[in-house]
Amino acid sequence: MNVRPTHSPTVMSGDAGAYGHPVRGRGAVWLVVWLFTVVMLGGTVPAPLYPFYVRSLDLSELQVTVVFAAYAVGTLTALLLGGGLSDRLGRRPVLALAVGIAVASTAVFLLAPTLPGLLVARVLSGLSVGLTTGTATAAIAELHPDRRTATTLATVANMGGLGLGPVVSGLVAQHLPGPTTGPYVAFLVLLLPVLALPLLPETRPRTTGLLGAVRPQRLSVPRAGRPRFVAAAVGGFAAFAVLGLFTSLTSSFLGQELGDPGPQTVGLSVAVMFVAAVAAQLLVQRWDPDRAALVGALLLPLGTALVVVALAAGSLVLFLLSAVVAGAGVGFSFQSAVARVGGLASPDERAAVTSSFFVVAYLGITVPVVGVGEIATASSLTTAAVALAVLVLVLSALAAVLTRRHPTPA
């Protein structure tokens, strides 16, 4: 996901509140980009490993999707309680906190490979990602002199990190000993450069202590902008539902059609969708957001329809094609939704409006995905995919109609 900063950038030096230019220039930018990428990568490391957990813990499709959806619980908690945390504590302390939580999540994965352990680890992973996303996006915008380049870097780090997670995890699990330990150790190794975080210039002055900084994020949408908010939120919900479907159930499809495809194949297959989403997000930055929303509303149901055809035909090629189409739909829909939501409110209200949008979007990665898992457990994966395809078609059509009725002002 991609979150835009909600304030005017102010750059400080790394020392106590002395204002000036960044003391380490572009090196500071790349440190934040690396941190952002690796933390997001950590959020999808488990994707190719679910078949191992299914065999060792005897998990059902429903339990797999619940484990996947637990991630959203952590992310929502971060949004609702820590949405403005870095505005009050500073960017650097919150990034350090997020990295610490990511390490704690990894420790639980390594030390407690049980169903309760997986649930706790996924919640912590989501909490880490939720704290990182807005904070790192804001820090990059404040440290880099060019706004468009900063947005591009944040977009690539965000969705690119999510896409790299399954690739790194799958390759390590396939070729090194310990398929459910090696990927997490690799993640910790990738975090090592973040030890330089104390050297990062602070770009936001600390205004309160930790207890005073943690406060519930107000959720609200200006009355005049509510029709456009609903249009964007419906599209975001549909996009996240599709994202959740592919990330949580790709291993099940490949296992059903290819027997034991191995974590490398699963990881690369999941990554295909994220690569398509990154490409679409980069392309759509120069588009009119309403136009991008309409293209996304076309691609999302087309992608999920191709999933159904791929499952019925048992075709890996069709499945990968569906991942490309659906991934592009996710990129178009999500990026345009964030752009439209960001323009609905004044700077003082933008955090509340953006948080409201992400609450709706992350419900899309929980409720429909868990429903798909329940249907797959009770019936079949194909039946579950049909149910989600129908839901995505209805939501996309509704988003398109609302977008046409309530266009973004020129």
Secondary structure, 3 states (H helix, E strand, C coil): CCCCCCCCCCCECCCCCCECCCCCHHHHHHHHHHHHHHHHHHHHCCHHHHHHHHHHHCCCHHHHHHHHHHHHHHHHHHHHHHCCHHHHHCHHHHHHHHHHHHHHHHHHHHHCCCHHHHHHHHHHHHHHHHHHHHHHHHHHHHHCCCHHHHHHHHHHHHHHHHHHHHHHHHHHHHHCCCCCCHHHHHHHHHCHHHHHHHHCCCCCCCCCCHHHHCCCCCCCCCHHHHHHHHHHHHHHHHHHHHHHHHHHHHHHHHHHHHCCCCHHHHHHHHHHHHHHHHHHHHHHCCCCHHHHHHHHHHHHHHHHHHHHHHHHHCCHHHHHHHHHHHHHHHHHHHHHHHHHHHCCCCHHHHHHHHHHHHHHHHHHCCHHHHHHHHHHHHCCHHHHHHHHHHHHHHHHHHHHHHHHHCCCCC
